[in-house]
Amino acid sequence: MAEQPCIKSIETMSCDAGWRNYYFVKLTSDDGIVGWSEYDESFGPLGVTLNINKFADGLIGLPIAAHELIFAKLFSANRAAFAGGTGQAIGAIENALLDAKAKHLNIPCADLLGGRIRDRIPVYWSHCGSWRMPPRAEFYGNQIKTLEDVKNLGAEARERGFSAIKVNGYRDDGQGGMAMWSPGFGEPFQPELNIDRAFLTRLRDYLEAFRDGAGPDMNILLDVNFNARTEGFLQIIRALEDFDLFWLELDHNNPDALASIRSASPFPIASCETLIGQRQFLPYFEAQSMDVTVIDAIWNGVWQSMKVAAAADAHEINIAPHNFYGHLGTMMNAHFAAAVPNLRIMETDIDRLPWDDEIFSTPPVIENSYLSLPDLPGWGCDPNEDAIRAHPPKT
């Protein structure tokens, strides 16, 4: 049997990404293959980089092909505290191993996952409007301030060929304009997470402005994250029950409560983007808590995400990749989406930083709401180390 390339080094890198940083794992084999992954230390727990660097020394000399063995070793050693930054670090290492293994075999990563079911991935424009409000607007430009601006953005999405957009609510910025509404993440700080009539009125007006601009054929997805409790989510459903939503996306820590929300909803429910590992997803599947499970393959690792998707499939549930990352993260999710049978649609952000295309070798190609998977080895997208150094990370 031919000798397998083994891990020589594992490094972490990061660069400025506007309101956050981009983070990368660079895994190099003893025969010079470089496997990359993108990971997250902005939306989720801190300490992912620390954990990657802690695990790295113990992996030197192991075969790059042995990603399931490496996952099992790291999971076994961290079983008591697998979720959070620990689980995300293991996922980041797994994803770099998959890139290295596929490059060694000179095949796209989708082929490692069982082969492509589809070459073109249906995508929606995520955070449509939200990235153009404070505090994100300073990085992406084209700030929206009025419902007329929202209507024009809906028309822009239609004119750019998109058939689906995902929007969030908004709050009054105190100066007659719009600002992002994220009380579930402390922006603004409202720990009671109550929903009032004024918000529901704003939300209806906001959705109607998008509909007016985008037209009757646009699929509109609404994401309210962790921004309410069960009572509040039910208020939102009742206020919008006559509105044609593609889905309502929300996050909930109780699978039974989420199932009760689903049973009351006239539109499909999507959820679970913050879960890690099959053990966290299974109670939601068993309770039939959602119509679409949102899987973060950057957090979980793409190989492990295939297992979660298979469990969802066994419960007759479709999946949708959670993807609000850089171009590498998008391509990692695209390979996952290409190979998984029970795909609903994939998330992607269209408003980008001016330097995004400098950072990555192969920006995604999206036309008429479909992302085309390139026929390149690995993920088909590598970070540019010179560009990373040219945009040092925020501290």
C-alpha positions in Angstrom: 0.0 0.0 0.0 1.3 3.4 -0.9 2.4 5.6 2.0 -0.2 8.1 3.0 0.7 11.8 3.4 0.7 12.8 7.1 0.1 16.1 9.0 3.2 18.2 9.3 1.8 21.4 10.7 -1.5 23.1 11.7 -1.6 26.9 11.8 -4.3 29.5 12.4 -4.6 32.8 10.6 -7.0 35.7 10.6 -7.7 39.0 8.9 -10.0 42.0 9.0 -13.5 41.4 7.8 -15.2 44.7 8.6 -17.4 44.2 11.7 -15.6 40.9 12.5 -12.5 38.9 11.5 -12.2 36.0 9.1 -10.4 32.9 10.6 -8.6 30.1 8.8 -6.9 26.8 9.5 -3.9 26.0 7.3 -3.0 22.3 7.5 0.2 21.2 5.7 1.1 17.6 5.0 4.7 16.2 4.8 4.5 16.1 1.0 3.5 19.7 0.7 -0.3 19.5 0.4 -2.1 22.4 2.0 -5.6 22.0 3.3 -7.7 25.0 4.3 -10.8 25.7 6.3 -12.6 28.8 7.4 -14.0 28.9 11.0 -15.8 31.3 13.2 -14.9 33.2 16.3 -17.3 36.1 15.9 -20.9 34.8 16.1 -20.3 31.9 18.5 -18.1 31.2 21.5 -14.6 32.5 21.9 -11.7 30.2 22.3 -11.9 28.3 19.0 -8.4 29.4 17.9 -7.0 28.5 21.4 -8.5 25.0 21.1 -7.2 24.5 17.5 -3.7 25.4 18.6 -4.0 23.2 21.7 -5.1 20.2 19.6 -2.6 20.7 16.8 0.6 19.2 18.4 -1.2 15.9 19.2 -2.2 15.5 15.5 1.3 15.8 13.9 2.2 12.7 12.1 -1.3 11.3 11.6 -2.5 10.6 8.1 -4.5 13.4 6.4 -7.0 10.8 5.2 -7.8 9.7 8.7 -10.3 12.5 9.5 -12.9 10.2 11.1 -10.1 8.7 13.3 -9.0 12.2 14.3 -12.5 13.3 15.0 -13.0 10.2 17.3 -9.8 10.9 19.1 -10.6 14.5 19.7 -14.2 13.8 20.6 -13.2 11.1 23.1 -10.7 13.4 24.8 -13.3 16.2 25.1 -16.5 14.3 25.6 -17.4 16.2 28.7 -17.3 19.6 27.0 -17.7 18.8 23.3 -20.0 21.7 22.3 -19.1 25.4 22.0 -15.5 26.3 21.1 -14.2 22.8 21.5 -16.7 21.3 19.0 -16.1 24.2 16.6 -12.3 23.7 16.8 -12.7 20.0 16.0 -15.0 20.9 13.0 -12.4 23.4 11.7 -9.7 20.8 11.8 -11.9 18.2 10.1 -12.7 20.6 7.3 -9.0 21.3 6.6 -8.3 17.6 6.6 -11.1 17.1 4.0 -9.6 19.8 1.8 -6.1 18.2 2.0 -7.4 14.7 1.4 -9.4 15.8 -1.7 -6.4 17.7 -3.1 -4.2 14.6 -2.5 -6.7 12.6 -4.6 -7.2 15.5 -7.1 -10.9 15.5 -6.7 -13.5 18.0 -5.4 -14.5 17.6 -1.8 -18.1 16.8 -2.9 -16.7 13.6 -4.3 -15.4 12.6 -0.9 -18.9 13.0 0.4 -20.4 10.5 -2.0 -20.5 12.5 -5.2 -22.5 15.4 -6.5 -26.3 15.1 -6.5 -26.4 18.6 -8.1 -23.9 20.9 -9.8 -25.9 24.0 -9.2 -27.0 24.9 -5.6 -30.2 27.0 -5.1 -29.3 30.0 -2.8 -31.0 32.9 -1.2 -29.7 36.4 -0.5 -29.3 36.4 3.3 -29.4 39.5 5.6 -31.0 41.3 2.7 -31.4 44.8 4.2 -29.8 44.0 7.5 -26.3 44.4 6.3 -27.3 47.8 5.0 -28.4 49.1 8.4 -26.3 50.3 11.3 -24.1 49.0 12.7 -23.2 47.0 9.5 -23.9 49.7 6.9 -20.5 51.4 7.4 -18.8 48.3 6.0 -21.2 47.4 3.1 -22.5 50.7 2.0 -25.9 51.5 0.4 -27.5 52.2 3.7 -31.3 51.9 3.8 -33.2 54.4 5.9 -36.8 54.3 4.8 -39.4 51.8 3.6 -38.9 53.3 0.1 -35.3 52.2 0.3 -36.5 48.7 1.3 -38.8 48.6 -1.7 -35.9 49.6 -3.9 -33.8 46.8 -2.4 -36.5 44.3 -3.2 -36.5 45.4 -6.8 -32.7 45.2 -6.8 -32.8 41.6 -5.7 -35.3 40.7 -8.4 -33.3 42.6 -11.1 -30.1 40.7 -10.0 -31.9 37.4 -10.7 -32.6 36.2 -7.2 -35.7 34.2 -6.5 -35.4 34.2 -2.7 -34.3 36.7 0.0 -34.0 36.4 3.7 -34.8 39.4 5.9 -34.8 40.2 9.6 -36.8 42.7 11.6 -35.6 46.2 12.3 -35.9 48.8 15.1 -36.1 52.6 15.1 -32.6 54.0 15.4 -33.8 56.9 17.4 -33.2 59.3 14.5 -36.0 58.3 12.2 -34.0 55.6 10.5 -33.5 51.9 10.7 -31.1 49.8 12.7 -30.6 46.0 13.1 -33.0 44.3 15.6 -31.1 41.6 17.5 -32.2 41.5 21.1 -31.5 37.8 21.3 -27.9 38.7 20.8 -27.9 41.8 23.0 -28.5 44.4 20.3 -30.3 46.2 21.9 -30.2 44.8 25.4 -33.7 43.6 26.1 -33.4 40.4 28.1 -37.1 40.0 28.6 -37.4 39.5 24.8 -41.0 40.7 24.6 -42.7 41.5 21.4 -44.9 44.7 21.3 -47.5 46.0 18.8 -45.2 48.7 17.5 -42.6 46.0 16.4 -45.3 43.9 14.8 -46.6 46.9 12.8 -43.0 47.7 11.7 -42.4 44.1 10.7 -45.5 43.9 8.5 -44.7 47.2 6.9 -41.1 46.0 6.3 -42.2 42.8 4.7 -44.8 44.5 2.5 -42.2 47.0 1.3 -39.9 44.0 0.2 -42.9 42.4 -1.4 -43.9 45.5 -3.3 -40.4 45.9 -4.6 -39.5 42.3 -5.3 -42.8 41.3 -6.8 -45.2 38.4 -6.2 -42.8 35.7 -7.4 -40.0 36.4 -4.9 -39.7 33.9 -2.0 -39.3 35.8 1.2 -37.7 34.1 4.3 -38.0 35.8 7.7 -35.3 35.1 10.4 -36.1 36.2 13.9 -33.2 34.2 15.5 -33.4 34.1 19.4 -35.2 37.4 19.5 -38.3 36.3 21.3 -39.6 33.6 23.6 -42.3 31.1 22.8 -45.1 33.7 23.4 -43.4 36.2 21.2 -42.8 33.8 18.4 -46.5 32.9 18.4 -47.4 36.7 18.4 -45.2 37.1 15.3 -47.0 34.1 13.6 -50.4 35.4 14.3 -49.5 38.9 13.1 -48.2 37.5 9.8 -50.5 34.5 9.2 -51.9 36.0 6.0 -48.4 36.8 4.7 -46.8 34.4 2.2 -43.5 33.4 3.8 -41.1 30.7 2.3 -40.3 29.9 5.9 -40.0 31.5 9.4 -36.6 30.9 10.9 -36.1 31.0 14.6 -33.9 29.5 17.3 -35.2 27.9 20.5 -33.5 25.9 23.2 -36.6 23.6 23.9 -37.5 21.1 21.1 -41.0 20.6 22.5 -41.8 24.3 22.6 -40.4 24.6 19.1 -42.7 21.8 18.0 -45.7 23.7 19.5 -44.7 26.8 17.5 -44.4 24.7 14.3 -47.9 23.2 14.9 -49.3 26.8 15.2 -47.5 28.1 12.1 -49.1 28.4 8.6 -45.7 28.5 7.1 -42.7 26.1 7.4 -40.3 26.5 10.4 -36.6 26.4 10.0 -34.3 26.2 13.0 -31.2 24.7 14.8 -28.3 26.7 13.2 -26.5 26.8 16.6 -26.4 23.1 17.4 -23.3 21.0 17.3 -23.2 17.2 16.8 -25.9 14.6 16.2 -26.6 14.3 19.9 -27.9 17.9 20.0 -30.0 17.6 16.8 -31.7 14.3 17.6 -34.2 15.6 20.3 -35.4 18.2 17.7 -35.8 15.6 15.0 -37.6 13.2 17.4 -40.0 16.0 18.4 -40.6 17.0 14.8 -39.7 20.5 15.8 -39.1 22.0 12.4 -39.7 21.5 8.7 -36.1 22.5 7.7 -33.1 22.0 10.0 -30.4 24.6 9.5 -26.9 23.0 9.8 -23.7 25.0 10.3 -21.1 22.8 8.6 -18.4 25.4 9.5 -19.1 24.7 13.2 -19.8 21.0 12.9 -17.4 19.9 10.2 -18.7 18.9 6.8 -18.2 15.2 7.4 -20.1 15.3 10.7 -22.8 17.5 9.0 -23.4 14.8 6.5 -24.3 12.5 9.5 -26.7 15.1 10.8 -28.3 15.5 7.4 -28.7 11.7 7.2 -30.5 11.7 10.5 -32.7 14.5 9.4 -33.5 12.6 6.2 -34.5 9.6 8.3 -37.0 11.9 10.0 -38.3 13.3 6.6 -36.7 16.7 7.3 -34.9 18.8 4.7 -31.7 20.7 5.5 -30.3 24.1 4.7 -26.7 25.1 5.3 -26.1 28.0 7.6 -23.6 30.3 5.8 -22.8 33.9 6.6 -19.0 33.6 6.2 -16.3 34.5 3.7 -16.0 32.9 0.2 -14.1 29.8 1.6 -17.0 29.1 4.0 -19.4 29.5 1.1 -17.6 27.0 -1.0 -17.3 24.5 1.9 -21.1 24.8 2.3 -21.6 24.4 -1.4 -19.8 21.1 -1.5 -22.0 19.9 1.4 -25.1 21.2 -0.3 -24.1 19.5 -3.6 -23.8 16.0 -1.9 -26.6 16.0 0.5 -29.9 14.5 -0.8 -32.4 16.4 1.4 -31.3 19.9 0.5 -33.9 22.7 0.7 -31.8 25.8 -0.2 -28.5 27.4 0.9 -27.8 30.7 2.6 -25.3 33.2 1.2 -24.6 36.9 1.8 -24.5 39.0 -1.3 -23.4 42.3 0.3 -19.7 41.9 0.5 -16.6 43.8 1.7 -14.6 45.7 -0.9 -11.6 43.4 -0.3 -13.4 40.1 -0.1 -12.3 39.0 -3.6 -8.7 39.8 -2.7 -8.7 37.3 0.2 -9.9 34.3 -1.7 -8.7 32.6 -4.9 -12.1 31.7 -6.3 -15.1 33.8 -5.5 -18.4 32.0 -5.8 -20.2 32.3 -9.2 -24.0 32.9 -8.6 -26.4 33.4 -11.4 -30.2 33.4 -11.3 -30.2 32.3 -7.6 -27.9 29.3 -8.3 -24.3 28.8 -7.2 -22.3 26.8 -9.7 -19.8 24.3 -8.1 -16.4 24.6 -9.7 -14.7 21.4 -10.8 -11.5 22.1 -8.8 -9.7 19.9 -6.2 -10.6 20.3 -2.5 -13.0 23.1 -1.7 -11.9 24.9 -4.9 -11.1 28.1 -3.0 -7.9 28.9 -1.1 -7.2 32.0 1.0 -4.5 34.4 -0.3 -1.9 34.6 2.5 -0.5 37.9 1.1 -3.9 39.5 1.2 -4.5 38.1 4.7 -1.4 39.9 5.9 -2.4 43.1 4.0 -5.6 43.2 6.1 -4.5 42.4 9.7 -7.2 41.3 12.1 -9.0 43.6 14.5 -7.9 43.1 18.1 
